[in-house]
Each structure stands twice: as structure tokens, then as C-alpha cells.
Amino acid sequence: MTHEETAVKATYFSIIGNTALALLKGVAGYFGNSYALVADAIESTADIFSSFLVLLGIKYANRPADANHPYGHGRIEPLVTFLVVGFLMASATLIGYESIQNIGTPHALPKAWTLLVLGGIIAWKELSFRTVMRKAEETNSSSLKADAWHHRSDAITSVAAFVGISFALLMGPGYEAADDWAALFAAGLIIYNSYRIFRPALGEILDENVHDDLVADIRRVALTVAGVRGTEKCFVRKAGMQYHVDLHALVSGDISVRDGHEIAHRLQDRLREQLPQLGHVLIHVEPQE
């Protein structure tokens, strides 16, 4: 199965799961007098639309390179991630606003059975997070990682709702707003997680140097190629699910240009064979002093 197929399957998993949970949370929150659950449903609804964006982004990012995009279309992924973060921030703002409104409004205590619903939701969302994050790491997809963090964010808001409802039921009348305070706290956690999703995507757009482990692997593989005596500069930038590499390789200064050219091609082939996540590999041959 290709990286694209793996990522697409993981996204469909998110869409189906979020749709079912949004309906379950909305119904349970309405009939169970829990705004924290309703807030959870709002976030899950936003997750559905963001997962569709991730799906479109993955499909576009994997289009082959063309004359206008010689490095491919992978940069669409961090841009989609920014949109996903926008959905998260919007849902957090709405949840926070409604929570503050409800804190000052008298209402009935949440129903005890909503805790059972939340327990199941927490377990499912944590499982979803681990599943999608594993696929994101397999495919090197930043937008899929953002989708995975949506699941973790959802699990956190459900935990906050569970705590708030439990406290309200334990303390009884006069503590109905504990549920709303939990929703407000969850909104803050969503904003924090939004930053955690946004920061790596921004680094990808700016070609931030955060690939030290991959650089070390590239240097190690390069030394296994006959004729390569060492490496100098090695720059790596991520675009979609691939990493593009500029590498300066040291060779003997006494060989011909043709021999240096052949060494560079062998090095390119070896790197792509050993490190399949690499995209464009540009080798600059340097004479060793």
C-alpha cells in the first residue's frame, strides 16, 4: 500500500468516526443537560470538515511534478494544516463563548448516564489518535498529524466534560455550572493544541532545519558508496510526504568529471534505495583537499 493510500484510509476513518461521535454527543448532551457534551459535539462537527480538508490536501499533495511545480505539490499539506488549525480555533472560541454565557444562566444538573457515554467516547478518541498518528508517522504527513491531534483534542475535551459532570453530580444543586467550567477549560486546551499543530507546519513552510536524524542517516548511507570520501553541507526540506535533499559529497580531486558524475548518480540511487522517504536528491561533488 502506498503512502497516499495509507493516508487516505486514515482520513476516511477520521471522517466516519467524527460523524458518528458528533451525532452521539449532540443527542446525549441535549437530553442529558450537559453543555460540555454539546461543546464536544461542536468540536467533532468541526473535525468532520477539517478531515475533508485533510483528504483533499493529501490527494493534491500526491499529484506528480509538472512544469509549473517541478518539486511536486507537497507544500499544500502545511497550508491545509493551517486551515485545520483555523477550524480548531473557531470551535474553541465558540465553546468558550457559550460556556461563559451558560455559567451565569441557571440550568438543571447533567444526567448521570452521560458519564457512561463520555467514558466510551474518551476510549474511542484516544484509540483514534494513536491509530491516525501511527499512519501519519508512516507517511510523513503533517496534515494527517494535525488530524490525529484533533482526536487527542477531542479526547481531552471529553475528559474535561467527564470531570465537570462528575463534580456537578457529586456536589449536587448549586454546582450545575461545573459542567460549563469544564467546557471552558476544554476550550483553552483546544487552543493550546492548536498551537502544537500550527508550529511544525509553519516550520515546514519556512524550511526550518529540524531534520538532524535524517541528515545523520544521509551522511551514513553516503559513506557506503564507493568513491565517496565524506560529506560537507547537507540541507533537508520537507514537502508533503517527501524530503528533498541538497548534499555536498567529497571525492578524490584526481578523478575525471565523468567519474565524479557517475559517483554522484550512484550516491543518488543508494540514498533513494535506503531512504525511500526522500524525493529530489541533488548531489554537488566537491574535490577532497
C-alpha positions in Angstrom: 0.0 0.0 0.0 1.4 3.4 -1.0 1.7 6.3 1.5 -1.1 8.1 -0.2 -3.4 5.1 0.1 -2.5 4.7 3.8 -3.1 8.4 4.5 -6.5 8.4 2.6 -7.7 5.4 4.5 -6.7 7.0 7.8 -8.6 10.2 6.8 -11.8 8.2 5.9 -11.5 6.5 9.3 -11.5 10.0 10.9 -14.4 11.3 8.9 -16.7 8.3 9.7 -15.7 8.3 13.4 -16.2 12.0 13.8 -19.6 12.0 12.1 -20.9 9.2 14.4 -19.5 10.9 17.5 -20.9 14.3 16.6 -24.4 12.8 16.4 -23.9 10.8 19.6 -22.5 13.8 21.6 -25.1 16.2 20.4 -28.0 13.9 21.3 -26.5 12.9 24.6 -25.7 16.5 25.5 -29.2 17.8 24.7 -31.1 15.1 26.5 -28.5 14.8 29.3 -28.5 18.6 30.2 -24.7 18.7 29.5 -23.3 21.7 27.7 -19.8 20.1 27.9 -21.1 17.3 25.7 -22.7 19.8 23.4 -19.4 21.6 23.2 -17.8 18.3 22.4 -20.3 17.8 19.6 -19.4 21.2 18.1 -15.8 20.3 18.0 -16.5 16.9 16.4 -18.6 18.7 13.8 -15.6 21.0 13.0 -13.4 17.9 12.9 -15.5 16.4 10.1 -15.0 19.4 7.8 -11.3 19.6 8.7 -10.8 15.9 7.9 -12.3 16.6 4.5 -9.8 19.3 4.0 -7.0 16.9 5.0 -8.3 14.4 2.5 -8.3 16.9 -0.3 -4.9 18.1 0.7 -3.4 14.6 0.7 -4.8 13.9 -2.8 -3.5 17.2 -4.2 -0.1 16.8 -2.5 0.5 13.5 -4.2 -0.1 14.8 -7.7 3.1 14.2 -9.8 5.5 17.0 -10.5 4.8 19.1 -13.6 6.4 22.1 -15.5 4.9 24.6 -13.0 5.7 22.5 -9.9 9.0 20.7 -10.5 9.2 19.7 -6.8 5.7 18.4 -6.8 2.6 19.7 -4.9 3.6 18.7 -1.4 3.5 22.2 0.1 -0.3 22.1 0.0 -0.1 20.0 3.2 1.1 22.6 5.7 -1.4 25.1 4.1 -4.2 22.6 4.8 -2.8 22.2 8.3 -3.3 26.0 8.8 -6.9 25.7 7.7 -7.4 22.8 10.2 -6.0 24.9 13.0 -8.4 27.6 11.9 -11.3 25.2 12.4 -9.9 24.3 15.8 -9.6 27.9 16.9 -13.1 28.7 15.7 -14.6 25.8 17.6 -12.6 26.7 20.7 -13.8 30.3 20.5 -17.5 29.2 20.1 -17.2 26.7 23.0 -15.6 29.3 25.3 -18.2 32.0 24.5 -21.1 29.7 25.1 -19.6 28.3 28.3 -19.2 31.8 29.7 -22.9 32.5 28.8 -24.1 29.3 30.4 -22.1 29.8 33.6 -24.3 32.7 34.5 -27.5 31.0 33.4 -29.3 28.7 35.9 -29.9 25.2 34.5 -30.5 21.6 35.5 -27.8 19.2 36.7 -26.4 16.9 34.0 -27.8 13.4 33.9 -25.6 10.7 35.4 -25.8 8.4 32.4 -23.9 11.0 30.3 -20.7 9.7 32.2 -21.1 6.3 30.5 -21.3 8.0 27.1 -18.3 10.1 27.8 -16.3 7.1 29.1 -16.8 5.3 25.8 -16.0 8.5 23.8 -12.7 9.0 25.6 -11.6 5.4 24.9 -12.5 5.6 21.3 -10.9 9.0 20.7 -7.6 8.0 22.3 -7.6 4.9 20.1 -8.3 7.0 17.1 -5.5 9.4 18.0 -3.0 6.5 18.2 -4.2 4.9 15.0 -4.1 8.1 12.9 -0.8 9.3 14.4 0.8 5.9 13.6 -0.3 6.3 10.0 0.9 10.0 9.9 4.3 8.9 11.0 4.4 6.1 8.4 3.5 8.6 5.6 5.4 11.7 6.9 2.1 13.7 6.5 1.9 16.9 8.5 -1.8 17.4 7.8 -2.6 13.8 8.9 -0.7 14.6 12.2 -3.0 17.6 12.6 -5.9 15.3 12.1 -4.6 12.9 14.7 -4.2 15.8 17.2 -7.9 16.6 16.5 -8.7 13.2 18.0 -6.4 13.8 21.0 -8.0 17.3 21.5 -11.4 15.6 21.4 -10.4 13.1 24.0 -9.1 15.9 26.3 -12.4 17.9 26.0 -14.3 14.7 26.8 -12.1 14.1 29.9 -12.8 17.7 31.0 -16.5 17.1 30.5 -16.3 13.9 32.5 -14.6 15.7 35.4 -17.1 18.6 35.3 -20.2 16.4 35.2 -18.8 14.2 37.9 -18.2 17.2 40.1 -21.6 18.7 39.5 -23.3 15.4 40.3 -21.2 14.8 43.4 -21.8 18.3 44.9 -25.5 18.5 43.8 -27.7 21.6 43.4 -25.8 24.8 43.2 -22.9 23.3 41.3 -24.6 22.9 37.9 -22.0 25.3 36.3 -19.2 22.9 36.9 -20.1 21.3 33.6 -19.8 24.7 31.9 -16.4 25.4 33.6 -15.2 22.1 32.3 -16.2 23.1 28.7 -14.4 26.5 29.2 -11.3 24.6 30.4 -11.6 22.3 27.3 -11.7 25.4 25.0 -8.3 26.5 26.5 -6.8 23.1 25.9 -8.0 23.1 22.3 -6.3 26.5 21.7 -3.1 25.1 23.2 -3.2 22.0 21.0 -3.9 24.3 18.0 -0.5 25.9 18.6 1.2 22.5 18.8 -0.3 21.6 15.4 0.5 25.0 13.9 4.1 25.3 14.9 5.6 22.3 12.9 3.5 23.2 9.8 5.0 26.8 10.0 8.4 25.3 10.3 7.8 23.2 7.2 6.7 26.3 5.2 9.8 28.1 6.3 12.2 25.2 5.6 13.2 25.0 9.2 16.2 22.9 10.0 14.7 20.2 12.2 15.8 17.0 10.4 19.0 16.2 12.2 18.2 12.4 12.5 17.6 12.2 8.7 20.7 14.2 7.9 22.7 11.7 10.0 21.2 8.8 8.1 22.0 10.5 4.8 25.6 11.0 5.8 25.9 7.4 7.0 24.5 6.0 3.7 26.7 8.3 1.6 29.8 6.8 3.1 28.8 3.3 1.9 29.1 4.4 -1.8 32.4 3.6 -3.5 34.3 6.8 -4.3 32.6 9.0 -1.6 35.2 10.1 0.9 33.0 12.2 3.0 30.2 14.8 3.1 30.0 18.5 3.7 26.8 20.6 3.5 23.5 18.6 3.8 20.2 20.5 3.6 16.9 18.8 4.0 13.4 20.4 3.5 10.1 18.7 3.8 7.3 19.0 1.2 4.2 16.9 1.7 5.2 13.3 2.5 8.7 13.6 1.0 12.0 15.2 1.9 14.2 17.0 -0.7 17.9 16.9 -0.2 20.9 19.0 -1.2 24.1 17.2 -0.4 27.8 18.1 -1.0 29.8 14.9 -1.4 33.6 14.8 -1.2 35.5 12.7 -3.8 39.1 12.5 -4.9 40.3 15.6 -6.7 42.3 13.5 -9.2 39.4 11.8 -10.9 37.7 12.9 -14.1 34.5 14.9 -14.3 32.8 11.8 -15.8 33.9 9.6 -12.8 32.6 12.2 -10.4 29.3 12.4 -12.2 29.0 8.6 -12.0 29.7 8.6 -8.3 27.0 11.3 -7.8 24.5 9.1 -9.6 25.4 6.0 -7.6 25.0 8.1 -4.4 21.6 9.3 -5.5 20.4 5.8 -6.3 21.8 4.5 -2.9 20.1 7.2 -0.9 16.7 6.6 -2.6 17.1 2.9 -2.1 18.0 3.1 1.6 15.8 6.1 2.5 12.5 5.8 0.4 11.1 9.0 2.1 13.4 11.1 0.0 12.2 13.0 -3.0 14.6 15.1 -5.1 18.2 14.4 -4.3 20.7 17.0 -5.6 24.4 15.9 -5.3 27.2 18.5 -5.5 30.6 16.9 -6.0 33.5 18.6 -4.1 37.2 17.6 -4.5 38.7 16.5 -1.3 41.7 18.6 -0.4 
